[in-house]
Amino acid sequence: MNTSSHFDQLIAHLFSCQSEEALSNALQELLTPSEVTEISKRLQIFRLLEGGVPQREIAKQLGVGIATVTRGSRALKAKEGNE
């Protein structure tokens, strides 16, 4: 089974959740607390970048490396280019 298929299965599993509580439970079953924290930080990176906060400030606020913020910035730019 390839990685794309695994990702598709993950998406299908998460979409099968019928409520916010069910989705929360599914994520807690799948992820460790540190993985939840890291994913949450990545989401915050997107929100702060969209709000115009400078990359270095985001890295400082969230306690992440500048490379992590730059990766988020590139992902947002790619997304905007595809819209």
C-alpha positions in Angstrom: 0.0 0.0 0.0 1.4 3.4 -0.9 1.5 6.6 1.1 -1.1 8.2 -1.0 -3.5 5.4 -0.2 -2.7 5.8 3.5 -3.4 9.5 3.3 -6.7 8.8 1.5 -7.7 6.4 4.2 -6.9 9.0 6.9 -9.0 11.6 5.2 -11.9 9.1 4.8 -11.7 8.2 8.4 -11.8 11.8 9.6 -14.6 12.6 7.3 -16.6 9.7 8.6 -16.8 11.5 12.0 -20.4 12.6 12.6 -19.7 15.3 15.2 -17.0 17.6 16.5 -16.7 15.3 19.5 -16.2 12.2 17.3 -13.6 14.1 15.3 -11.8 15.1 18.5 -11.9 11.5 19.8 -10.6 10.2 16.5 -7.7 12.6 16.5 -6.8 11.8 20.1 -6.8 8.1 19.3 -4.6 8.6 16.2 -2.1 11.2 17.6 0.1 11.6 20.6 -0.3 14.8 22.6 2.9 16.2 21.1 1.7 15.5 17.6 -1.5 17.4 18.4 0.5 20.3 19.7 2.7 20.4 16.6 -0.3 20.2 14.2 -2.0 23.0 16.2 1.2 25.1 16.0 1.3 24.7 12.2 -2.3 25.8 11.9 -1.5 28.9 14.0 1.5 29.6 11.7 -1.0 29.8 8.8 -3.4 32.1 10.7 -0.6 34.4 11.9 0.9 34.6 8.4 -2.5 35.4 6.9 -2.7 38.1 9.6 0.5 39.7 8.3 2.7 38.8 11.4 6.4 38.6 10.4 7.9 35.2 10.2 10.5 35.8 12.9 7.8 37.0 15.2 5.7 33.9 14.6 8.7 31.7 15.3 9.3 33.5 18.5 5.7 33.5 19.6 5.2 29.8 18.9 8.6 28.5 19.9 9.2 27.0 16.5 12.1 27.3 14.0 12.1 29.8 11.3 12.3 27.0 8.8 9.0 25.7 10.0 7.4 29.1 9.5 9.0 29.5 6.1 7.5 26.1 5.1 4.1 27.3 6.2 4.6 30.5 4.2 5.5 28.6 1.0 2.5 26.3 1.5 0.2 29.4 1.7 1.8 30.9 -1.4 1.3 27.7 -3.3 -2.3 27.5 -2.2 -2.9 31.1 -3.3 -1.4 30.3 -6.6 -3.8 27.4 -7.1 -6.9 29.4 -6.3 
